[in-house]
Amino acid sequence: MEVKELAKDDIQNCAKLIMKAYNGRPWNYQWTISRAIQYLTELFDSSRFVGFVIYEDEELVAAMFAHAKTWWINDLLMIDELFVSALKQGKGYGQALMNSARAFSKNNDIGSITLITHKYMPAVSFYEKNKFLQAEQYVLMFNEN
């Protein structure tokens, strides 16, 4: 399994994969190809973008979109998206992406890795296995119009 740096040419494949990963159970999102391409392109075009992909037999099976960010104590890496093909979950692909994020952070003097995920979805246990802690002192707030 080889993790590669995500390139702009990967976005179309990533858009197809995010649809496969999130449009089914347990997420049941309704990504369209055009919205997925737009969303992932915006992440890719962000300042200090960091991304990784894993292909298996020329098929994209996993991807991570992140960005480095300045913070008062040290820089941090914010994981915006991490998704693995439903057929490949539990086989170490997500772990390989996480290891790449850790290596990138260490090599670039980034002090921490942060992310937001849905509290009631299986991803929480994956992140807990990777030594992420739930930050009880923070609250994610939003307003729907």
Secondary structure as the mmCIF struct_conf table of DSSP 4:
data_model
#
loop_
_struct_conf.conf_type_id
_struct_conf.id
_struct_conf.beg_label_comp_id
_struct_conf.beg_label_asym_id
_struct_conf.beg_label_seq_id
_struct_conf.end_label_comp_id
_struct_conf.end_label_asym_id
_struct_conf.end_label_seq_id
STRN STRN1 VAL A 3 GLU A 5
HELX_RH_3T_P HELX_RH_3T_P1 LYS A 8 ASP A 10
HELX_RH_AL_P HELX_RH_AL_P1 ILE A 11 TYR A 22
BEND BEND1 ASN A 23 GLY A 24
TURN_TY1_P TURN_TY1_P1 ARG A 25 TRP A 27
HELX_RH_AL_P HELX_RH_AL_P2 ILE A 33 PHE A 44
TURN_TY1_P TURN_TY1_P2 ASP A 45 ASP A 45
BEND BEND2 SER A 46 SER A 46
TURN_TY1_P TURN_TY1_P3 SER A 47 ARG A 48
STRN STRN2 PHE A 49 GLU A 56
TURN_TY1_P TURN_TY1_P4 ASP A 57 GLU A 58
STRN STRN3 GLU A 59 LYS A 69
BEND BEND3 TRP A 72 ASN A 74
STRN STRN4 ASP A 75 VAL A 84
HELX_RH_3T_P HELX_RH_3T_P2 ALA A 86 LYS A 88
TURN_TY1_P TURN_TY1_P5 GLN A 89 GLY A 90
BEND BEND4 LYS A 91 GLY A 92
HELX_RH_AL_P HELX_RH_AL_P3 TYR A 93 ASN A 107
TURN_TY1_P TURN_TY1_P6 ASN A 108 ASP A 109
STRN STRN5 ILE A 110 LEU A 115
TURN_TY1_P TURN_TY1_P7 LYS A 119 TYR A 120
BEND BEND5 MET A 121 MET A 121
TURN_TY1_P TURN_TY1_P8 PRO A 122 PRO A 122
HELX_RH_AL_P HELX_RH_AL_P4 ALA A 123 LYS A 129
TURN_TY1_P TURN_TY1_P9 ASN A 130 LYS A 131
TURN_TY1_P TURN_TY1_P10 GLU A 136 GLN A 137
#
